[in-house]
């Protein structure tokens, strides 16, 4: 079992590197042939790339919610009869979900 993981750890990155190098080499050859033929290079820019700036806000709100959840979970574990696992997990899921709900409402209001 350990030998399989070692072989995968050795040959996986080697295989991935070979695949990526061949992909970029073929892409370069295709683009060079397109330029040499005098064709328009707009074929590579199909579809409008949309930048989504809401990910930073989403993760910021989520991590703030999770930090508050850990503080409340610690308080509940120390000062009430709840077990530590129940106190921490319940607060993490509850406040994590509430923080994602807050993000959804903000996103809906701002139309990101």
N, C-alpha and C positions, 0 to 999 in steps of 0.2 A: 504494500500500500504506500509506504513512504517512497519507494523507488519510482512509483508512478508520478507522485507529486514532484520529485526531483527532476525527472525527465520532462515533465510538463513545464516546470519553471525554467529549464534550460532551453528547450526547443520552442516553446511558445513565443518568447520575444524574438528569437531568430526568425521564425516563420512570419511573425507580424512585421518585422523590419523588411523582409524580402517582399512581402505583399505590398507594403506601402511604397517602397522604392520603385517597384515595377509600375504601380499606379501613377506615381508622379512622373516617371519617365515617359510612359505612354501618353499622358496628358500633355507633356511638353512637346512630344513628337506631333501629336494631333494639332496643336496650336501653331507650331512652326509650319506644318504643311498647309494649314488654312491661310496663314499670312503669305506664304510663298505663292499660293494660288490667287491671291488678291481678293479673297472673300471677306465678307463682313464678319467681325468677331463678336457681334451681338448675340450669336447663338449661345455663347457661354454665360450670358447675363440674363437668361430667361427667368422670369418671375421676379417680382419686386421683393427685395429683402427688407423685411420690416424689423426694425430694432425695437425690442421690448424692454423698456426701462423699468418695468414694475417688479422684476425679479429681486432687485436690491431691496426695495421696500417690503416685499413679501417676506424675505428672509430676516430682515431687521425686525419686523413686527413679530415674526415667529420666535426668534431667539430671545427677544425681550419677554414674550409670554412664557417661554420655557424657563428663563431665569427666575421670573416671579413664581412660577409653578414650583421650582425647586425650593425656593425660600418658604413658601406656604407649606409644601410637603414636609420640610424639616420642622417647621413649627408644629404641624399636626402630629408628626411622629414623636416629638419630644413632650408635648403638653397634653395629648389626648391618649386614649387607649388604642388608637389605630396602630397596626403593624407598619413598619417602615416601608415595606414593598407596596402595601395598599395606599399609604399616604402619598408616596412619591409618584407612583404610576397614575393614580386617579387625578392628581393635580396636573401632571404633565399632559395627560390626554385632554382633560377639561380645558385648561388654559391654552394649550396648543391649538385645540379646535376653535376656541373663542378668538384667538389671535388671527387664525386664518379666516374666520368669519368677518372680523374687522377689516382685514385686507380686502376681502371680496366687496364689502360695502364701500370702502374707499375707492377701489378700482371702478366700481359701478358708477360712483359719483363723478370721478374724474374722466371716465371713458378712456382709460389707457388702452 
